[in-house]
Every structure is written in C-alpha cells, then in structure tokens.
C-alpha cells in the first residue's frame, strides 16, 4: 500500500467532496465523477483510487438504498433476479478489468450517457402516485438477468454513470415512475459496489482509512439526498438527474477526446 500523507486540510477537502457526491448520487447517480478525480489528486495510484472509491461509495449507496426500502420504494423479492445477476456481473467485471482495453469504452460512454439525458428529457414520466410494478413474466425474468449482468459488469470494469444507466434502462424497460426507478438504481448500485469492493479488498487495492472517512460523509450526503428525492418527487429528481447526466457526459467526453 503506497504511503499517503493525510493532512487535516486534505482530509477535510476529500470528505467535503464525498458529502456532495453522496447527496447527488442518492438522487441521480454520478457521485464517482467527483470522488475519483479527488482521490487521484490526493496522489493514490489509479487501482487504489478505484478500490478506495468503492469502499466509500458502498456506504453511500447502502444508506440511499435502505432509505428507499424503508419508504417501500424497493421490493427486494420482485427484483431478486436483478440483485443476483448484478452481483455476478460486478465480480466478473472487477476480476477481468486488468485484461480489458477501456479506450473504446471511454470514447463511447459520453455518447451513450448523453442519449440517456435526451431520453429522460423527452420521455413521458409515470406519476409519483402510480406505484404498480409490471406483472412478473418470463420476459421480465430475462430482462432482469441481462440488465443486472451488463450493468454490474460495467460497474466492476469502470463505473462512471452506472446509476444513470440504471435509471434510464429501468424506466425504459419497466415503465415505472422515477421514485421506484431511483429505488432500483440505488439498490443495484449498492450491490455492485459491495461485490466489486470485496474483489478489490482481496486484490489489496483499498486505502481503508481514507475510504472509511469518505464513506461516513457519503452516508450523510446520501441520507439527505434520498430524503430530498422522496419528499419532492419527480419534479425535483428529473431536472437534477438530467443536469447530472449532461455534466457526466461532458466530463467523460473531455477526458476521452481531449487528447
């Protein structure tokens, strides 16, 4: 593990970034676009940055997912197939990440995420009081398998924009409202974060002191963000989500194409 001098100023800065990231992530996803660059600036190697970020993000996504579950905005029995295949995809993605070339993926991501923003902008949203889920079927079963495995794998390999992809794909595939969609996205994010973190720990790529400190701040931000989303509903989530997704696309486009 590389030596990192944790000054009070650096720790406060990273924890402040983590709090903001947790708040945004609980509403729209994309918190990693703040925490990963901040950790890189602190001087950690990239693989340790990814592992440490997973540790911190797991705390935030757990808090958000628990909040949605307690408000009955997530049904674990209904989404159990998604949960299982998300975990499987995250483990596979984390274990093979060193064997994959992510150059093409990095160039395609901004385009895909921008399409996600456009879809959300023009898609007709279900009202907040419509809390019904699609009738279970063989088609639904395979949709959950494919979605969970694909997005879990992506989160294990890369991660930026995973929450946005979960929200857009869930709205498109199941036609449910934004509150239920947020509950699914936050919970699946927690699952993929947790299983990916387990693999990073085994590989020895986690700075525990920094990850735990940032994780606590992410938890606080996530609690506030989840309660804000639940209280104000679609009229609050939608503009925040679209703004965050456009910002993610711009950031990734600059990072991938500027060279």
KOLTIGU-770435 format. One record per residue: residue number from 1; residue in three letters; x, y, z of N, C-alpha, C in turn. Coordinates in steps of 0.02 Angstrom, whole numbers. Example, Ala and Ser with C-alpha at 12.3 -4.5 7.8 and 13.67 -1.06 7.14 Angstrom:
<rs>
1; Ala; 660; -284; 390; 615; -225; 390; 660; -165; 390
2; Ser; 642; -112; 354; 684; -53; 357; 645; 2; 394
</rs>
This chain:
<rs>
1; Unk; 42; -60; 0; 0; 0; 0; 44; 62; 0
2; Unk; 36; 108; -47; 77; 168; -50; 64; 214; 9
3; Unk; 117; 249; 29; 111; 296; 84; 75; 358; 61
4; Unk; 28; 381; 100; -9; 442; 84; -10; 485; 147
5; Unk; 16; 546; 142; 16; 591; 199; -52; 625; 202
6; Unk; -91; 606; 253; -159; 633; 259; -158; 694; 305
7; Unk; -151; 753; 275; -154; 814; 315; -227; 829; 332
8; Unk; -238; 871; 382; -306; 889; 401; -342; 923; 344
9; Unk; -305; 967; 308; -336; 1003; 252; -358; 956; 196
10; Unk; -315; 907; 180; -332; 859; 128; -391; 816; 147
11; Unk; -393; 794; 210; -448; 752; 233; -514; 790; 232
12; Unk; -513; 852; 254; -574; 893; 253; -599; 905; 182
13; Unk; -551; 916; 137; -570; 927; 66; -602; 865; 37
14; Unk; -571; 807; 47; -597; 745; 20; -665; 726; 51
15; Unk; -672; 739; 116; -735; 724; 149; -791; 771; 126
16; Unk; -774; 833; 112; -823; 881; 86; -847; 859; 16
17; Unk; -800; 839; -25; -817; 813; -92; -862; 751; -85
18; Unk; -845; 708; -38; -883; 647; -27; -955; 662; -7
19; Unk; -965; 711; 36; -1033; 730; 58; -1075; 752; -2
20; Unk; -1046; 797; -43; -1082; 822; -102; -1096; 765; -150
21; Unk; -1047; 721; -159; -1055; 664; -205; -1110; 618; -180
22; Unk; -1113; 607; -115; -1165; 564; -86; -1234; 592; -97
23; Unk; -1241; 658; -90; -1306; 691; -100; -1329; 683; -172
24; Unk; -1284; 698; -219; -1301; 693; -290; -1315; 621; -311
25; Unk; -1273; 575; -286; -1278; 506; -306; -1344; 475; -283
26; Unk; -1369; 495; -225; -1432; 467; -200; -1492; 489; -242
27; Unk; -1485; 544; -277; -1540; 570; -318; -1534; 547; -390
28; Unk; -1474; 553; -418; -1466; 544; -491; -1409; 499; -511
29; Unk; -1366; 478; -464; -1306; 442; -482; -1250; 490; -503
30; Unk; -1191; 463; -516; -1137; 505; -541; -1090; 532; -488
31; Unk; -1098; 510; -425; -1054; 534; -372; -981; 518; -383
32; Unk; -968; 462; -417; -899; 442; -430; -861; 491; -474
33; Unk; -898; 530; -513; -866; 580; -556; -835; 637; -514
34; Unk; -855; 642; -451; -825; 690; -405; -770; 657; -362
35; Unk; -785; 598; -336; -739; 568; -288; -676; 538; -320
36; Unk; -683; 508; -380; -625; 478; -412; -572; 530; -430
37; Unk; -590; 586; -464; -538; 637; -477; -507; 665; -413
38; Unk; -549; 673; -360; -523; 699; -297; -471; 651; -267
39; Unk; -484; 587; -270; -436; 537; -244; -373; 535; -286
40; Unk; -380; 542; -352; -321; 544; -395; -278; 605; -379
41; Unk; -310; 661; -365; -273; 722; -347; -235; 713; -281
42; Unk; -262; 671; -236; -230; 659; -172; -164; 620; -180
43; Unk; -155; 588; -238; -91; 554; -250; -92; 479; -246
44; Unk; -152; 448; -243; -156; 375; -242; -150; 346; -312
45; Unk; -121; 287; -320; -119; 254; -386; -189; 239; -410
46; Unk; -200; 237; -476; -267; 227; -504; -304; 166; -477
47; Unk; -270; 108; -471; -305; 48; -448; -326; 54; -375
48; Unk; -286; 90; -334; -304; 101; -265; -361; 153; -260
49; Unk; -360; 201; -306; -414; 250; -309; -481; 215; -321
50; Unk; -482; 168; -369; -545; 133; -384; -569; 92; -325
51; Unk; -523; 57; -291; -542; 16; -234; -565; 58; -175
52; Unk; -530; 113; -162; -548; 158; -107; -615; 191; -120
53; Unk; -626; 210; -184; -689; 241; -202; -747; 192; -193
54; Unk; -735; 127; -209; -787; 77; -199; -805; 70; -125
55; Unk; -754; 74; -82; -768; 69; -10; -812; 127; 12
56; Unk; -793; 188; -6; -832; 246; 13; -902; 244; -18
57; Unk; -905; 226; -83; -969; 226; -118; -1017; 174; -90
58; Unk; -991; 119; -64; -1034; 67; -36; -1073; 93; 24
59; Unk; -1041; 135; 65; -1075; 165; 122; -1132; 210; 98
60; Unk; -1118; 252; 48; -1169; 297; 23; -1227; 262; -10
61; Unk; -1212; 213; -53; -1265; 177; -88; -1306; 135; -40
62; Unk; -1274; 108; 13; -1313; 71; 63; -1363; 116; 98
63; Unk; -1341; 175; 118; -1386; 222; 153; -1445; 241; 109
64; Unk; -1430; 258; 46; -1484; 277; 0; -1532; 220; -13
65; Unk; -1505; 160; -25; -1548; 102; -40; -1591; 84; 21
66; Unk; -1563; 88; 81; -1601; 73; 141; -1658; 123; 150
67; Unk; -1645; 186; 134; -1697; 238; 140; -1754; 223; 92
68; Unk; -1739; 207; 30; -1791; 191; -18; -1830; 128; 3
69; Unk; -1794; 79; 30; -1827; 17; 52; -1875; 31; 109
70; Unk; -1854; 71; 158; -1897; 87; 215; -1959; 126; 194
71; Unk; -1953; 164; 140; -2011; 202; 115; -2052; 160; 66
72; Unk; -2037; 95; 62; -2072; 47; 19; -2068; 66; -55
73; Unk; -2010; 92; -75; -1998; 109; -144; -1952; 59; -178
74; Unk; -1937; 4; -143; -1899; -50; -173; -1922; -116; -144
75; Unk; -1938; -164; -188; -1962; -230; -167; -1908; -282; -184
76; Unk; -1869; -304; -134; -1814; -350; -149; -1836; -416; -178
77; Unk; -1895; -440; -159; -1919; -504; -187; -1933; -498; -261
78; Unk; -1964; -442; -281; -1980; -432; -351; -1917; -426; -394
79; Unk; -1864; -394; -366; -1803; -381; -404; -1747; -430; -388
80; Unk; -1763; -488; -359; -1710; -533; -336; -1665; -558; -393
81; Unk; -1694; -569; -452; -1653; -591; -509; -1603; -536; -528
82; Unk; -1625; -474; -528; -1579; -418; -542; -1524; -415; -491
83; Unk; -1541; -425; -427; -1491; -422; -374; -1437; -475; -384
84; Unk; -1458; -535; -399; -1410; -591; -407; -1364; -579; -467
85; Unk; -1392; -559; -523; -1350; -551; -583; -1309; -487; -582
86; Unk; -1332; -436; -546; -1291; -377; -536; -1228; -394; -496
87; Unk; -1237; -433; -443; -1180; -454; -403; -1131; -495; -444
88; Unk; -1158; -542; -483; -1115; -584; -525; -1077; -542; -577
89; Unk; -1111; -496; -609; -1079; -453; -659; -1025; -410; -629
90; Unk; -1037; -383; -569; -987; -340; -536; -924; -379; -518
91; Unk; -932; -440; -493; -875; -482; -477; -833; -498; -539
92; Unk; -867; -518; -593; -831; -534; -655; -796; -473; -682
93; Unk; -830; -416; -683; -801; -355; -709; -739; -333; -671
94; Unk; -741; -337; -605; -684; -317; -564; -624; -363; -575
95; Unk; -637; -428; -582; -583; -477; -588; -550; -475; -657
96; Unk; -586; -452; -709; -557; -452; -776; -538; -382; -799
97; Unk; -546; -331; -756; -535; -263; -778; -464; -252; -805
98; Unk; -415; -285; -775; -346; -276; -797; -333; -307; -866
99; Unk; -377; -351; -888; -367; -385; -952; -402; -350; -1010
100; Unk; -440; -298; -995; -480; -265; -1046; -451; -198; -1067
101; Unk; -460; -181; -1130; -443; -115; -1154; -505; -71; -1148
102; Unk; -500; -17; -1111; -558; 26; -1100; -558; 89; -1144
103; Unk; -512; 91; -1192; -506; 151; -1234; -570; 164; -1273
104; Unk; -594; 111; -1307; -655; 119; -1347; -715; 134; -1302
105; Unk; -719; 100; -1245; -774; 111; -1198; -775; 184; -1175
106; Unk; -716; 211; -1160; -712; 281; -1135; -735; 330; -1188
107; Unk; -725; 314; -1252; -746; 360; -1305; -821; 354; -1320
108; Unk; -849; 294; -1309; -920; 284; -1322; -965; 307; -1264
109; Unk; -938; 305; -1203; -978; 321; -1144; -1012; 389; -1147
110; Unk; -976; 444; -1164; -1010; 509; -1165; -1070; 511; -1211
111; Unk; -1065; 476; -1269; -1121; 474; -1317; -1180; 437; -1287
112; Unk; -1166; 379; -1256; -1220; 339; -1226; -1254; 377; -1169
113; Unk; -1215; 410; -1127; -1243; 447; -1071; -1283; 507; -1094
114; Unk; -1260; 539; -1147; -1298; 596; -1175; -1365; 573; -1201
115; Unk; -1367; 515; -1234; -1431; 487; -1257; -1477; 472; -1197
116; Unk; -1446; 453; -1141; -1485; 440; -1080; -1520; 505; -1058
117; Unk; -1484; 561; -1060; -1513; 625; -1041; -1569; 645; -1088
118; Unk; -1559; 636; -1153; -1610; 654; -1203; -1672; 611; -1193
119; Unk; -1663; 547; -1181; -1720; 502; -1170; -1760; 526; -1110
120; Unk; -1726; 542; -1055; -1760; 563; -994; -1796; 630; -1004
121; Unk; -1766; 674; -1045; -1795; 739; -1056; -1861; 734; -1093
122; Unk; -1865; 689; -1142; -1925; 685; -1184; -1972; 627; -1167
123; Unk; -1949; 582; -1123; -1991; 526; -1104; -2048; 548; -1059
124; Unk; -2107; 521; -1071; -2165; 536; -1029; -2159; 497; -963
125; Unk; -2155; 534; -908; -2145; 504; -842; -2211; 479; -812
126; Unk; -2207; 423; -776; -2264; 399; -738; -2274; 444; -677
127; Unk; -2336; 458; -656; -2346; 500; -597; -2320; 466; -533
128; Unk; -2302; 508; -484; -2272; 482; -422; -2319; 435; -384
129; Unk; -2385; 445; -392; -2432; 404; -353; -2448; 337; -387
130; Unk; -2419; 326; -446; -2429; 262; -479; -2372; 215; -457
131; Unk; -2386; 171; -410; -2334; 131; -378; -2336; 58; -400
132; Unk; -2370; 43; -455; -2375; -26; -477; -2313; -48; -516
133; Unk; -2295; -112; -509; -2239; -142; -545; -2267; -187; -600
134; Unk; -2228; -199; -653; -2252; -243; -707; -2267; -313; -681
135; Unk; -2313; -347; -712; -2330; -416; -693; -2271; -462; -708
136; Unk; -2249; -502; -660; -2194; -549; -672; -2208; -595; -731
137; Unk; -2156; -605; -773; -2163; -647; -832; -2095; -673; -851
138; Unk; -2095; -719; -900; -2031; -746; -924; -1989; -691; -956
139; Unk; -2021; -646; -993; -1985; -590; -1023; -1953; -546; -970
140; Unk; -1991; -531; -917; -1964; -490; -862; -1904; -523; -830
141; Unk; -1908; -589; -821; -1854; -627; -791; -1789; -619; -831
142; Unk; -1794; -625; -897; -1735; -619; -938; -1711; -546; -943
143; Unk; -1757; -499; -941; -1737; -428; -939; -1695; -413; -878
144; Unk; -1717; -438; -821; -1681; -427; -759; -1612; -460; -760
145; Unk; -1608; -519; -789; -1543; -553; -796; -1494; -512; -838
146; Unk; -1518; -492; -897; -1474; -456; -944; -1454; -388; -916
147; Unk; -1502; -352; -889; -1487; -285; -861; -1439; -290; -803
148; Unk; -1452; -336; -757; -1409; -343; -698; -1338; -363; -716
149; Unk; -1332; -413; -760; -1266; -438; -779; -1226; -384; -816
150; Unk; -1259; -349; -863; -1224; -298; -903; -1202; -239; -861
151; Unk; -1248; -210; -821; -1231; -151; -783; -1187; -167; -723
152; Unk; -1195; -227; -694; -1150; -249; -642; -1079; -256; -668
153; Unk; -1073; -287; -727; -1007; -295; -758; -975; -227; -773
154; Unk; -1016; -181; -800; -990; -114; -815; -966; -79; -752
155; Unk; -1003; -85; -698; -984; -52; -636; -919; -82; -609
156; Unk; -909; -147; -619; -847; -178; -597; -787; -158; -640
157; Unk; -799; -147; -705; -745; -129; -751; -728; -54; -746
158; Unk; -779; -12; -746; -767; 60; -749; -806; 96; -694
159; Unk; -871; 106; -704; -912; 136; -651; -946; 201; -665
160; Unk; -913; 251; -698; -945; 316; -707; -1011; 312; -744
161; Unk; -1062; 340; -715; -1127; 342; -748; -1170; 280; -738
162; Unk; -1147; 233; -695; -1186; 172; -684; -1256; 187; -659
163; Unk; -1261; 232; -611; -1327; 250; -584; -1372; 279; -637
164; Unk; -1344; 320; -682; -1383; 349; -736; -1408; 295; -783
165; Unk; -1365; 247; -800; -1386; 192; -843; -1440; 150; -811
166; Unk; -1434; 138; -746; -1485; 100; -710; -1553; 136; -714
167; Unk; -1552; 201; -704; -1615; 239; -704; -1648; 239; -772
168; Unk; -1609; 254; -824; -1637; 259; -891; -1661; 191; -916
169; Unk; -1619; 139; -906; -1639; 73; -930; -1699; 46; -892
170; Unk; -1704; 61; -827; -1761; 38; -787; -1825; 73; -809
171; Unk; -1821; 138; -821; -1880; 174; -845; -1903; 147; -913
172; Unk; -1854; 134; -957; -1871; 111; -1025; -1899; 40; -1025
173; Unk; -1871; -4; -984; -1890; -75; -986; -1953; -91; -946
174; Unk; -1964; -54; -892; -2018; -73; -847; -2073; -20; -840
175; Unk; -2062; 39; -869; -2113; 92; -869; -2139; 108; -798
176; Unk; -2094; 118; -751; -2113; 136; -683; -2093; 208; -668
177; Unk; -2121; 237; -615; -2107; 307; -601; -2036; 318; -575
178; Unk; -2017; 382; -569; -1948; 399; -552; -1930; 379; -481
179; Unk; -1977; 381; -435; -1961; 361; -366; -1945; 287; -362
180; Unk; -1985; 245; -394; -1971; 173; -395; -1906; 160; -434
181; Unk; -1896; 197; -488; -1834; 190; -527; -1773; 207; -485
182; Unk; -1778; 260; -446; -1722; 280; -403; -1707; 226; -351
183; Unk; -1760; 196; -324; -1750; 142; -275; -1713; 83; -305
184; Unk; -1731; 65; -367; -1696; 10; -402; -1623; 29; -415
185; Unk; -1612; 89; -442; -1545; 110; -461; -1498; 113; -401
186; Unk; -1522; 142; -346; -1480; 149; -287; -1463; 80; -256
187; Unk; -1513; 35; -256; -1501; -31; -226; -1453; -72; -269
188; Unk; -1462; -71; -334; -1418; -109; -378; -1347; -80; -376
189; Unk; -1342; -15; -369; -1277; 17; -360; -1242; -8; -297
190; Unk; -1281; -15; -244; -1254; -41; -181; -1228; -113; -190
191; Unk; -1266; -153; -224; -1246; -224; -235; -1182; -228; -276
192; Unk; -1180; -191; -332; -1120; -194; -374; -1060; -163; -339
193; Unk; -1071; -109; -301; -1016; -79; -262; -989; -129; -211
194; Unk; -1035; -162; -176; -1014; -207; -122; -975; -267; -147
195; Unk; -998; -299; -201; -964; -358; -227; -899; -339; -262
196; Unk; -899; -281; -296; -837; -257; -326; -786; -240; -272
197; Unk; -809; -210; -217; -766; -194; -161; -733; -257; -132
198; Unk; -772; -310; -126; -745; -373; -100; -686; -397; -142
199; Unk; -693; -390; -208; -638; -411; -253; -578; -365; -245
200; Unk; -590; -299; -238; -534; -252; -229; -497; -265; -163
201; Unk; -534; -284; -111; -502; -299; -46; -457; -360; -53
202; Unk; -481; -411; -87; -441; -472; -98; -378; -455; -137
203; Unk; -384; -409; -185; -326; -389; -226; -281; -339; -189
204; Unk; -302; -315; -131; -261; -268; -92; -259; -197; -119
205; Unk; -315; -176; -150; -316; -110; -182; -362; -60; -146
206; Unk; -361; -60; -79; -405; -15; -41; -365; 21; 12
207; Unk; -373; 88; 16; -345; 128; 70; -401; 137; 122
208; Unk; -400; 96; 174; -457; 91; 220; -470; 155; 259
209; Unk; -418; 187; 283; -428; 248; 324; -465; 301; 284
210; Unk; -442; 314; 225; -472; 365; 183; -541; 343; 159
211; Unk; -548; 279; 141; -612; 254; 117; -666; 257; 170
212; Unk; -648; 241; 232; -697; 243; 287; -717; 315; 304
213; Unk; -668; 360; 304; -683; 430; 320; -729; 461; 267
214; Unk; -713; 448; 204; -755; 474; 149; -823; 438; 149
215; Unk; -822; 374; 167; -884; 336; 168; -934; 364; 218
216; Unk; -911; 386; 276; -955; 416; 326; -988; 479; 298
217; Unk; -949; 520; 263; -976; 582; 234; -1023; 567; 176
218; Unk; -1007; 516; 138; -1052; 494; 85; -1119; 471; 113
219; Unk; -1116; 436; 170; -1177; 414; 203; -1222; 473; 221
220; Unk; -1191; 524; 250; -1230; 583; 271; -1261; 618; 210
221; Unk; -1221; 626; 157; -1247; 658; 97; -1301; 615; 64
222; Unk; -1292; 549; 64; -1341; 504; 33; -1407; 505; 71
223; Unk; -1403; 508; 138; -1464; 511; 178; -1505; 573; 161
224; Unk; -1470; 630; 158; -1504; 693; 142; -1531; 692; 70
225; Unk; -1491; 666; 23; -1512; 664; -47; -1572; 619; -57
226; Unk; -1572; 560; -27; -1628; 514; -35; -1692; 543; -6
227; Unk; -1688; 574; 53; -1748; 604; 83; -1773; 664; 42
228; Unk; -1727; 701; 12; -1747; 757; -32; -1785; 731; -92
229; Unk; -1758; 677; -123; -1790; 649; -182; -1860; 622; -166
230; Unk; -1866; 587; -109; -1930; 558; -90; -1981; 613; -72
231; Unk; -1957; 665; -39; -2003; 718; -18; -2029; 758; -78
232; Unk; -1985; 775; -125; -2005; 821; -179; -2023; 784; -244
233; Unk; -2007; 720; -250; -2031; 679; -305; -2001; 696; -373
234; Unk; -2039; 679; -425; -2015; 684; -494; -1995; 755; -513
235; Unk; -2032; 804; -489; -2018; 874; -508; -1950; 896; -482
236; Unk; -1923; 862; -433; -1856; 876; -407; -1804; 829; -439
237; Unk; -1821; 764; -444; -1773; 715; -469; -1755; 727; -542
238; Unk; -1806; 741; -582; -1795; 744; -655; -1745; 797; -675
239; Unk; -1753; 861; -655; -1703; 911; -675; -1633; 898; -647
240; Unk; -1630; 872; -585; -1565; 856; -556; -1533; 800; -596
241; Unk; -1572; 748; -612; -1546; 692; -650; -1520; 714; -718
242; Unk; -1559; 752; -755; -1539; 775; -822; -1476; 817; -818
243; Unk; -1473; 862; -768; -1413; 905; -760; -1351; 864; -745
244; Unk; -1358; 816; -700; -1302; 774; -681; -1278; 732; -740
245; Unk; -1325; 703; -778; -1307; 661; -834; -1271; 701; -888
246; Unk; -1294; 762; -902; -1261; 804; -951; -1190; 822; -927
247; Unk; -1183; 836; -862; -1118; 851; -834; -1071; 791; -839
248; Unk; -1098; 731; -825; -1058; 670; -831; -1035; 661; -904
249; Unk; -1081; 670; -951; -1063; 661; -1022; -1009; 710; -1043
250; Unk; -1016; 773; -1022; -966; 824; -1039; -898; 808; -1009
251; Unk; -898; 787; -946; -835; 770; -912; -801; 710; -945
252; Unk; -839; 658; -961; -810; 599; -992; -787; 614; -1064
253; Unk; -825; 656; -1100; -806; 674; -1168; -740; 712; -1168
254; Unk; -733; 760; -1123; -671; 798; -1119; -613; 752; -1101
255; Unk; -624; 707; -1055; -571; 661; -1032; -550; 613; -1087
256; Unk; -599; 588; -1127; -584; 537; -1176; -560; 565; -1243
257; Unk; -585; 625; -1261; -573; 650; -1328; -523; 709; -1330
258; Unk; -508; 738; -1273; -465; 798; -1273; -395; 783; -1298
259; Unk; -370; 721; -1285; -303; 703; -1307; -299; 695; -1383
</rs>
